Amino acid sequence: MNIPSLPLPVSRLSLYLDLIRWNRPQGWLLLLWPTLSALWLAAGGFPGWHLLLVFTLGTILMRSAGCAVNDVADKDFDRHVQRTAQRPVTSGRLSVKEALAVGAVLALASFGLVLTTNPLTIAWSFGALGVTVLYPFTKRFFSMPQAVLGVAFSFGIPMAYTATRGTVPAEAWWLVLGNLGWVLAYDTEYAMVDRNDDLKIGMRTSAITLGRFDVVGVMLFYTLCIACWAMVGQAAGRGLWYFMGLATAAAQALWHGWLIRRREREDCFKAFRLNHWLGLTVFVGLGLDCAFG
């Protein structure tokens, strides 16, 4: 018996959802938690439903748009990597033009949300878009492209401050530096999964650049992250709940170091996937501190 194929609209929607990694929310959660933490720090507590919705939906939309751009930029590389060979653009199920159109629609929707804030936040959004588009191409010539990803993943922090306070104070930059350390830590774990494939195709990653010091490098990045966020908490006058959350996050970082110590693919990927819990822990500690501290 012949089984009828899915209707065209349903099948295309499935490809679009695959393109933006809809079934893998870890990516946008890694962006969301530090952005929400910045909102709560800037507002000294709940920032209001308007800003919460703008930054939550905007984060999801921009991360999804970034996935579309990344897949187009990497389509000729992804076919040589076991984990990415079946992505929609690489496998030919989606055309480059179609993928870029999806990314453009998502980016425009995110920009529409930003337009409801203020001029300074809108100005920052152009920088965020520029780095998002630039990042995939840095893997061809920059030895630590994860640092560029860290910059892209940190734009929500100053934007949260400008949307709330109309300025970017020193504590925001410490938060950015800590987030950069965190991105370098978890994306190096991610790069350790694909190291052998990336070496064959000439892709540059932090895991390759660090070589046998990759595990040490990851733990130093985590240390930078926790230290900077501790300084933010001190500068912002945060209390016990915040630092309890930070201590719990540090314990998770140590667990990740234990997982990656043998550099086995599955363990490195597991450590990467668990990182959104680290971000959630810090945010929950901050939320409790604002509510009860």
C-alpha positions as CSV (number, residue, x, y, z in Angstrom):
1,M,0.0,0.0,0.0
2,N,1.3,3.4,-0.9
3,I,1.4,5.9,1.9
4,P,0.6,9.4,0.6
5,S,3.2,12.1,1.2
6,L,2.6,15.0,3.5
7,P,0.9,18.0,2.0
8,L,3.3,20.6,0.7
9,P,2.6,23.3,3.3
10,V,3.2,20.8,6.2
11,S,6.4,19.4,4.7
12,R,7.8,22.9,4.1
13,L,6.9,24.0,7.6
14,S,8.8,20.9,8.9
15,L,11.9,21.9,7.0
16,Y,11.6,25.5,8.2
17,L,11.4,24.3,11.8
18,D,14.4,22.0,11.3
19,L,16.3,25.0,9.8
20,I,15.8,27.1,12.9
21,R,16.4,24.1,15.3
22,W,12.9,24.4,16.8
23,N,13.2,21.0,18.4
24,R,16.5,22.0,20.1
25,P,15.6,24.9,22.3
26,Q,19.0,24.8,24.1
27,G,20.3,27.4,21.6
28,W,17.8,30.1,22.4
29,L,17.8,29.3,26.1
30,L,21.5,30.0,26.2
31,L,20.7,33.4,24.8
32,L,17.6,34.0,26.9
33,W,18.9,33.5,30.5
34,P,21.7,36.2,30.4
35,T,19.4,38.6,28.6
36,L,16.6,38.1,31.2
37,S,19.2,38.4,34.0
38,A,20.3,41.7,32.5
39,L,16.7,42.9,32.4
40,W,16.2,42.0,36.1
41,L,19.5,43.6,37.1
42,A,18.7,46.8,35.1
43,A,15.2,47.1,36.5
44,G,16.0,45.9,40.0
45,G,13.4,43.2,39.7
46,F,10.5,42.4,37.3
47,P,11.0,44.7,34.3
48,G,7.3,44.7,33.2
49,W,5.4,42.6,30.7
50,H,6.3,44.7,27.7
51,L,10.0,44.4,28.0
52,L,9.8,40.7,29.1
53,L,7.8,39.9,25.9
54,V,10.0,42.0,23.6
55,F,13.3,40.4,24.8
56,T,12.0,36.9,25.1
57,L,10.4,36.8,21.7
58,G,13.2,38.9,20.1
59,T,15.8,36.4,21.5
60,I,14.0,33.4,20.0
61,L,13.4,35.1,16.7
62,M,17.0,36.4,16.3
63,R,18.6,33.1,17.3
64,S,16.3,31.3,14.7
65,A,17.4,33.9,12.0
66,G,21.0,33.3,13.0
67,C,20.6,29.5,12.4
68,A,19.3,30.2,8.9
69,V,22.3,32.4,8.1
70,N,24.7,30.0,9.7
71,D,23.4,27.0,7.6
72,V,23.7,29.0,4.4
73,A,27.3,30.1,5.2
74,D,28.3,26.6,6.2
75,K,26.4,24.5,3.6
76,D,29.6,23.4,1.9
77,F,31.3,22.5,5.1
78,D,28.4,20.8,6.9
79,R,28.1,18.0,4.4
80,H,31.5,16.8,5.6
81,V,30.6,16.8,9.3
82,Q,28.6,13.7,10.6
83,R,26.4,15.8,12.9
84,T,25.4,18.4,10.4
85,A,25.3,16.6,7.0
86,Q,21.5,16.3,7.0
87,R,20.6,20.0,7.7
88,P,18.0,21.2,5.2
89,V,20.2,23.6,3.2
90,T,23.2,21.2,3.2
91,S,21.1,18.2,2.1
92,G,19.4,20.3,-0.7
93,R,15.9,20.1,0.8
94,L,15.9,23.9,1.1
95,S,17.4,26.3,-1.3
96,V,19.8,29.1,-0.2
97,K,17.3,31.7,-1.3
98,E,14.5,30.1,0.7
99,A,16.6,29.8,3.8
100,L,17.7,33.4,3.6
101,A,14.1,34.5,3.1
102,V,13.1,32.7,6.3
103,G,16.0,34.3,8.1
104,A,15.1,37.7,6.8
105,V,11.4,37.4,7.9
106,L,12.4,36.3,11.4
107,A,15.0,39.1,11.7
108,L,12.4,41.7,10.6
109,A,9.9,40.4,13.1
110,S,12.5,40.7,15.8
111,F,13.3,44.3,14.6
112,G,9.6,45.1,14.8
113,L,9.6,44.2,18.5
114,V,12.7,46.4,19.1
115,L,10.9,49.3,17.5
116,T,8.6,49.4,20.5
117,T,11.5,50.3,22.8
118,N,13.6,53.4,22.4
119,P,16.1,54.9,19.8
120,L,19.3,53.8,21.7
121,T,18.0,50.2,21.9
122,I,17.1,50.3,18.2
123,A,20.6,51.5,17.4
124,W,22.1,48.6,19.3
125,S,20.0,46.1,17.4
126,F,21.8,47.0,14.1
127,G,25.1,46.0,15.7
128,A,23.5,42.7,16.9
129,L,22.4,41.9,13.4
130,G,25.8,42.7,11.9
131,V,27.7,40.4,14.2
132,T,25.1,37.7,13.8
133,V,25.6,37.8,10.0
134,L,29.4,38.0,10.4
135,Y,29.9,35.2,12.8
136,P,29.6,32.1,10.5
137,F,32.2,33.5,8.1
138,T,34.8,34.0,10.9
139,K,35.2,30.2,11.1
140,R,37.3,30.4,7.9
141,F,40.0,32.8,9.1
142,F,39.7,33.5,12.9
143,S,41.3,31.0,15.3
144,M,38.7,31.7,18.0
145,P,35.4,32.2,16.2
146,Q,33.6,31.3,19.5
147,A,34.7,34.7,20.8
148,V,32.7,36.4,17.9
149,L,29.8,34.2,18.8
150,G,30.2,35.4,22.4
151,V,29.9,39.0,21.2
152,A,26.8,38.1,19.1
153,F,25.2,36.3,22.1
154,S,25.9,39.2,24.4
155,F,24.1,42.0,22.6
156,G,20.9,41.4,24.5
157,I,22.7,42.6,27.7
158,P,23.4,46.2,26.8
159,M,20.1,46.4,24.9
160,A,18.3,45.3,28.1
161,Y,20.0,48.1,30.0
162,T,19.3,50.8,27.3
163,A,15.6,49.6,27.1
164,T,15.3,49.9,30.9
165,R,17.6,52.7,31.9
166,G,18.5,54.5,28.7
167,T,22.2,53.9,29.3
168,V,24.8,51.1,29.7
169,P,26.5,51.2,33.1
170,A,29.8,49.5,34.1
171,E,28.1,46.5,35.6
172,A,26.6,45.7,32.2
173,W,30.0,45.4,30.7
174,W,31.1,43.0,33.4
175,L,28.0,41.0,32.7
176,V,29.0,41.0,29.0
177,L,32.5,39.9,29.8
178,G,31.2,37.1,32.0
179,N,28.8,36.0,29.2
180,L,31.6,36.0,26.7
181,G,33.5,33.6,29.0
182,W,30.5,31.4,29.3
183,V,30.0,31.3,25.5
184,L,33.6,30.4,25.0
185,A,33.3,27.6,27.6
186,Y,30.2,25.9,26.2
187,D,30.9,26.5,22.5
188,T,34.4,25.1,22.9
189,E,32.7,22.0,24.4
190,Y,30.5,22.0,21.3
191,A,33.6,22.3,19.0
192,M,35.3,19.4,20.8
193,V,32.5,17.2,19.4
194,D,33.3,18.0,15.8
195,R,37.1,18.5,16.2
196,N,38.1,15.6,13.9
197,D,35.7,16.6,11.1
198,D,36.7,20.3,11.4
199,L,40.4,19.4,11.1
200,K,39.7,17.5,7.9
201,I,37.8,20.4,6.2
202,G,40.0,23.3,7.5
203,M,37.4,24.8,9.8
204,R,38.9,27.0,12.7
205,T,37.5,26.5,16.2
206,S,38.6,27.2,19.7
207,A,38.9,23.5,20.4
208,I,41.5,23.1,17.6
209,T,43.3,26.3,18.6
210,L,43.6,25.3,22.3
211,G,44.7,21.8,21.3
212,R,45.7,19.7,24.4
213,F,44.8,22.6,26.6
214,D,41.2,22.6,25.6
215,V,39.8,21.2,28.9
216,V,41.9,23.7,30.8
217,G,40.8,26.4,28.5
218,V,37.1,25.6,29.1
219,M,37.5,25.6,32.9
220,L,39.3,29.0,32.7
221,F,36.5,30.4,30.6
222,Y,34.0,29.2,33.2
223,T,36.1,30.8,35.9
224,L,36.1,34.1,34.0
225,C,32.3,33.8,33.7
226,I,31.6,33.1,37.4
227,A,34.1,35.7,38.6
228,C,32.6,38.5,36.4
229,W,29.1,37.6,37.4
230,A,30.1,37.7,41.0
231,M,31.5,41.2,40.5
232,V,28.2,42.2,38.9
233,G,26.3,41.0,41.9
234,Q,28.6,42.9,44.2
235,A,28.3,46.1,42.2
236,A,24.6,45.8,42.0
237,G,24.2,45.1,45.7
238,R,22.8,41.6,45.3
239,G,22.4,39.4,48.3
240,L,22.5,35.7,49.5
241,W,20.1,34.3,46.9
242,Y,22.1,35.6,44.0
243,F,25.4,34.3,45.3
244,M,23.8,30.9,46.1
245,G,22.6,30.7,42.5
246,L,26.1,31.6,41.4
247,A,27.7,29.0,43.6
248,T,25.3,26.3,42.2
249,A,26.3,27.4,38.7
250,A,30.0,27.1,39.6
251,A,29.3,23.5,40.8
252,Q,27.6,22.8,37.4
253,A,30.7,24.1,35.6
254,L,32.9,21.7,37.6
255,W,30.6,18.9,36.6
256,H,31.0,19.9,33.0
257,G,34.8,19.8,33.4
258,W,34.5,16.3,34.7
259,L,32.4,15.3,31.7
260,I,34.8,16.6,29.1
261,R,38.0,15.4,30.8
262,R,38.4,12.4,28.4
263,R,37.3,14.4,25.3
264,E,34.7,11.8,24.3
265,R,32.2,13.1,21.8
266,E,29.0,12.1,23.6
267,D,30.3,13.5,26.9
268,C,31.4,16.8,25.4
269,F,28.0,17.1,23.7
270,K,26.2,16.3,26.9
271,A,28.2,19.1,28.7
272,F,27.2,21.6,26.0
273,R,23.5,20.6,26.2
274,L,23.5,21.0,30.0
275,N,24.7,24.6,29.9
276,H,21.3,26.2,29.7
277,W,20.6,24.9,33.2
278,L,23.7,26.9,34.4
279,G,22.2,30.0,32.9
280,L,18.8,29.2,34.4
281,T,20.3,28.7,37.8
282,V,21.9,32.2,37.8
283,F,18.7,33.8,36.6
284,V,16.6,32.0,39.3
285,G,19.0,33.0,42.0
286,L,18.8,36.6,40.8
287,G,15.0,36.5,40.6
288,L,14.7,35.1,44.1
289,D,17.1,37.7,45.4
290,C,15.1,40.5,43.8
291,A,11.9,39.1,45.3
292,F,13.1,38.2,48.8
293,G,16.5,39.7,49.2
